[in-house]
Amino acid sequence: MTGRDTWGAFAARMHEQSDLGGVLGLLGWDEQVICPPGGREARALQGATLAAIAHQRLVDPAYGEAIDAADALADLTVEQRAMLREARRQRDKATKLPEAFVRRLAEQRSRTNQAWEHARTTGAFADYRPALEELMRLKIEEADLLRGDGTRYDALLDEFEPGMRLERLQPLLADLRARLVPFAQRILDRPAPDVSVLERGFDPAAQEAFSLRVLRDLGFDFERGRQDRSTHPFTGGTAPTDIRLTTRIWEHWLPACLYASVHECGHGLYEQGHAESLWRSTVSAAPSLGLHESQSRLYENVIGRSLAFWEHYLPVAREHFPGQLDDVDALGMQRAVCRVARTPIRVESDEVTYNLHILLRFELEVDLIEQRVAVADLPEIWNARMAEYLGYAPKDDVEGVMQDVHWSEGYIGYFPTYTLGNLYSAGLLEAMRRDLDVDGLVRAGAFGAILAWLREQVHRHGAVTPGEELMREATGRDLGSDAFMAYLEERYGALYGL
Amino acid sequence: MTGRDTWGAFAARMHEQSDLGGVLGLLGWDEQVICPPGGREARALQGATLAAIAHQRLVDPAYGEAIDAADALADLTVEQRAMLREARRQRDKATKLPEAFVRRLAEQRSRTNQAWEHARTTGAFADYRPALEELMRLKIEEADLLRGDGTRYDALLDEFEPGMRLERLQPLLADLRARLVPFAQRILDRPAPDVSVLERGFDPAAQEAFSLRVLRDLGFDFERGRQDRSTHPFTGGTAPTDIRLTTRIWEHWLPACLYASVHECGHGLYEQGHAESLWRSTVSAAPSLGLHESQSRLYENVIGRSLAFWEHYLPVAREHFPGQLDDVDALGMQRAVCRVARTPIRVESDEVTYNLHILLRFELEVDLIEQRVAVADLPEIWNARMAEYLGYAPKDDVEGVMQDVHWSEGYIGYFPTYTLGNLYSAGLLEAMRRDLDVDGLVRAGAFGAILAWLREQVHRHGAVTPGEELMREATGRDLGSDAFMAYLEERYGALYGL
């Protein structure tokens, strides 16, 4: 074979994996947005069949040989080397897990999910516990199958945050907690701002139109994407040319639709921004979930909750909601959308306390997987730590340990990526400000320059460069909490007169 | 292996094919209804990858061995025997066509389609001819690869109408033509009815709501299906529990949305009606396209254009379109939706002349594939025959030989299934009337009994029984044009006072 044939043989298999991934993406999107209720069971079977085929093709020894052969070629580009690296990583992971184990895990996830849903109606943790215990046993087994020279938690974390290790993450997040708990406390001691302006009844169609207007301004390409509605907002799609955002609309809470849209738009802009040379490859993807999340949080929080944002959008919002926002100014809107509160539910919390919710989960899941904490003890530890970090005692386990679906899905190592996203987003703001007048651009609604900066620094690279390294290059900083704390102090210091 | 294992090994592969077919169905539906324009290219690649995998798994010798092993089992049910028969038929067809040929054919279809679209803008048949000539050469090659002891046309027809042969179809359709040409002529000599009532501007949202109301009444299960919009209406979906109709709305032509919806609903009711024991099998499908089409035409024409239909629905329509239909009665509505005219375009024609459009195409495609007519001569023969059958001379080739996409798609043997659908639908009406007061039920909006009859006689059987045989059992008649001509004479004799 010529070098070109050798690369072609590898590329054909890589394209096939990418295409199957795109189709699986469509199945998932359709299930949450379109599929009639009666079709869900057939859809689950179709998805399982497709996933099994994709898995068979991934672990096929011939794919491994194609990777090895391509890897031996001279004169590969940096992008091609990265494609091979990612292909090998995906294959290695997949070959370590026996098919029978994968099926057992999937079944137990499904059972645990059902138990979780049921327990949320009864309110009894005891109805959830046995299923979660069994799932955690399997996750420990999975970690042992996957782990190299790191800890069990490292093995699971690597799925979401490749290259990250517990020994670096733990002190980083402990430092953040040490700074954040007293900072949050100072704010929570202040009088709470009035948010009633956000609770007026806002016409759903007008909310949707407003969100679409904002997405267009931010630069989301509707020739290569769309926005629909779903119960839980998410970003899906089948390719960088077909990116699908979803949002939800709550008539009496204006931020629900707007910030869900802007958050998902951050994800969507990122995926639309991968360089064309990466499409259909293993690196037309995020190098880490934390990096992906940094884009959504940059748009939702850093930009979307800024004073400049409301200076630009309050007049636009008034056009969409005639007469409903005449008695508030831009600062009033910012105050309302930046309210900090002792909110028991993570997804309803604010920029300041959000990471405390995450730290709590991170600490617990590490102890669970390293078997230092038993599932049975979760509610007690959860509630004690909520009191310690946030000064709030959950009134039951539904607003306590049973509020999130992640553990029932078997996602261990996922939660910290939310906080990494926040840390990265503040680092990006700091770096962007060295090149651009960010507030001035937002105030003028000139979002193009911001998007161009992100495209160049982050989006176009896909997973060619590992996530932490790419962020180091983009922000000029090592991963840490300095930039994020400075960002919080600037914004919330002003809003709360600290 | 036990008998159960042997059946299970076959069933697993059959289910996989069914699931992949469902996913391909979703890709096709999404492309026409949802996919953003920029995503089409990625979608085409994903579809090609999935189709290639499905084809590989279909021709896999291990599937053939699983079929043989299951076929050797004793005590199989009629349904199981039918599943094996259909699996074997699909595999035999697929193994006869080399992969390189399939790719060449797909590429030439795509090129011919593009040439067709281009020629429709220039109006020049010469811009279309070379691509169509090359495609016809490939179709002849395909027929020679596929044909058994029948003609080339038989080999292609078998794709759409399994078991049907040209030697039976030709006299059947010649007989129909001999009866239909003078019948149509008598009607066309009469004064044309006034259709202006259908051309008033009807609110699109109200049209959609009216169509949904009708679909609900007819029995379409929205828990297991939905209706969306697309440029060309079609019935898609992924499984009998997920059937997706599309319609289109023309503000100034009321029948466009209504009858597209009702037509597709006929297809959709059929697919929702397959017995649960057939799901995920090779026989949860129509045994022939003609049979499938009989269901859509039964609902659209036989029921949907009846006087009884408008006696029931005119008051409902008046609620949806206040003040717009006050000056017309049920008979006036029926007269308008049953107008017979010298329409050059097949899809805009009426029940009486529709089949003449089909007969013309059928005769030409048989002569093309048997090489008795050259592509270059198509326009002249087309126009001459239009004048002979319909008394109309197309003003150019766009409203003549270049009006349909079918030949550019390589569909040879498809057109006659439309007419078979019409013949079967009239046979079903005749049989149904022996059991039910069809007009009375329609007039009362009591569509449940009609659906139950069709479920029992037709829908639940899927492809267990070959199409013509199932229709013989349901109608009590051999395939022929008597019932259809009697139906036309009854309806149009009354409407046109013949």
Interface residues (C-beta under 8 A of the other chain):
Chain A: H15 E16 D19 L20 G22 V23 L26 L27 D30 I34 C35 P36 P37 G38 G39 E41 A42 R43 L45 Q46 T49 L50 I53 R57 D221 F222 E223 R224 G225 R226 G237 T238 A239 P240 T241 D242 W279 R280
Chain B: H15 E16 D19 L20 G22 V23 L26 L27 D30 I34 C35 P36 P37 G38 G39 E41 A42 R43 L45 Q46 T49 L50 I53 R57 D221 F222 E223 R224 G225 R226 G237 T238 A239 P240 T241 D242 W279 R280
